[in-house]
């Protein structure tokens, strides 16, 4: 089993995220490309809500998030980003993590990365959504990172590494647990189809800017599919067809009603 990174069109990806800097595998390159990805490609689960399967094939990821005007969730983002980094010459490891957010013992459903650059190991994660990383941070116990209004800390909990945002534990994982493409396929299938997965029941979409997170909840209530498609495009950078927007409209209207 392989990750098929040769399918990646690196030039097209870098142009899409707006990165035209050095391509040598240094910490500076890692930081810049990571930040460019987070700011350029939104986090979203619209295909899950629409009842479509999520393919982790690299060609499909590229078609969706690089040339298709869409975003994705953690498995899509971080497997695409891993291929980018490997094509740039970075050694890295793909991991599956357990979301915490106030809970323990959840399944290993989140994808994240550790990367070697400039003699240091880094935690890199372009696909958490919510209050996830904007730039990579050193992979060391007690390491901290600060970008704009956001602050993170990495710590240990027995044999788990835990990423914190403020006082909130985002996720935890073991660094020495090997993962293969089939493991990500299983985790992805659970996230996209299991009735206990929050991704199945809730419309999630977010765009990150240099100093803000713009979420689907921030879009004013709209009444037509055309208005929703325009709002997703203009506010969140997500390009969907009006028939899909029409299917999403009742879900968002009911969410607004529940929040009011």
HELIX and SHEET records of a PDB file:
HELIX    1   1 UNK A    5  UNK A    7  5                                   3    
HELIX    2   2 UNK A   10  UNK A   17  1                                   8    
HELIX    3   3 UNK A   27  UNK A   40  1                                  14    
HELIX    4   4 UNK A   46  UNK A   49  1                                   4    
HELIX    5   5 UNK A   58  UNK A   65  1                                   8    
HELIX    6   6 UNK A   74  UNK A   88  1                                  15    
HELIX    7   7 UNK A  181  UNK A  193  1                                  13    
HELIX    8   8 UNK A  198  UNK A  201  1                                   4    
HELIX    9   9 UNK A  216  UNK A  218  5                                   3    
HELIX   10  10 UNK A  225  UNK A  236  1                                  12    
HELIX   11  11 UNK A  242  UNK A  259  1                                  18    
SHEET    1   A 3 UNK A  43  UNK A  44  0                                        
SHEET    2   A 3 UNK A 205  UNK A 208 -1                                        
SHEET    3   A 3 UNK A 213  UNK A 215 -1                                        
SHEET    1   B 8 UNK A 137  UNK A 138  0                                        
SHEET    2   B 8 UNK A 120  UNK A 124 -1                                        
SHEET    3   B 8 UNK A 108  UNK A 117 -1                                        
SHEET    4   B 8 UNK A  92  UNK A  99 -1                                        
SHEET    5   B 8 UNK A 168  UNK A 173 -1                                        
SHEET    6   B 8 UNK A 160  UNK A 165 -1                                        
SHEET    7   B 8 UNK A 150  UNK A 157 -1                                        
SHEET    8   B 8 UNK A 144  UNK A 147 -1                                        
END                                                                             
